[in-house]
């Protein structure tokens, strides 16, 4: 029976030299690999140009009884996924186990591009529209919709709420070939139940690729979805769709975009201003919705007058919508059985050029039953004020 040897060695791949080079350089490239008891197999590789020499040499330890040096032989390696092995002297295989890179199936879904065959017939029309639904989930709001805005244009959605400073509840999406789009944003969690306003907008001003279609500032946009903003220099137009969301609604609740009004007053923009308000009480607040013939972009204020009381914080502002409507809300005054609710339009609040031009920089063009004239150091200032008596039950 042949003696059994415990083989402990290092196997080293040594780079050789190219054919025709000096043999001394070849000799310098050769190193020994020693068998040492108690050491694990060590594999080291050095890259070569054209020839690789494998040298296996052993050196014994005379002090180790029963352990014999084994002459080196040519390595016969066998690599498989997950392991490497080398055959040593005596025909015994020494194996190095590597990390098992297991594989498993992956769940996947192939997403196909939208087909232009299903696009709205009026896709690309300057009379832009946006229709969508918003679904509340536990921690997010999912928006899905369709528009006739050109494919590749970007839409922006943002959630706000009256009386709250909110940021970060927004997302952007690119219009697909069929006019569809989808967005997701974090669901706001407010301490009080309130109505959230989700606005979905298409603003061409920052999208040079659509300027030919809609104008650099949306100048060519038309229709009831179009909102206008102005400063001293620029008039910008954008398409806007609104969705009103109950902040404390249960998951899976869905809301739709509000169809914009197409009923523009015949005397829209007339300085003889009229306002028709509706007031309701809800969750400790007064909600004021009103129709008027005021121009879009006019700033309207809501406030209170509580006789024999010092009060503050009961106010709100809103911009008049394209159809002359606006909405405001104020908190319910405490310890007051009766108060006056005030709606006002003041020249100092106005920034839109078209509004200032129509009503005058000091409100001098206003007329009608709602006039409110104040004397200032710079002379009289004319505004609009409506006063309503509220029984605060």
Buried (B, 14 or more C-beta within 10 A) or exposed (E): EEEEBEBBBBBBBBBBBEEEEEEEEBEEBEBEBBBBEEEEBEBEEEEBEEBEBBBBBBEBBEEEEEBBBBEBBEBEEEEEEEEBBBBBBEEEEBEEEEEEEEEEEEEEEEEEEBEEEEBBEEBBBBBBBBBBEBBBEEEBBBBBBBBBBBBEBBBBBBBBBBEEEBEEBBBEBEBBBBBBBEBBBEBBEEEEEBBBBBBBBBBBBEBEEBBEBBBBBBBBBEBBBBBBBBEEEEBBBBBBBBBEBEBEBEEEEEBEBEEBEEEBBEEBBBBEBBBEBEBEEEEEBBBBBBBBBBBBBBBBBBBBEBEEEEBEEBBBEBBBBBBBBBBBBBBBBEEBEEBEBBBBBBBEBBBBBBBBEBBBEBBBBBBEEBBBEEEEEEEEBBBBBBEEEBEBE
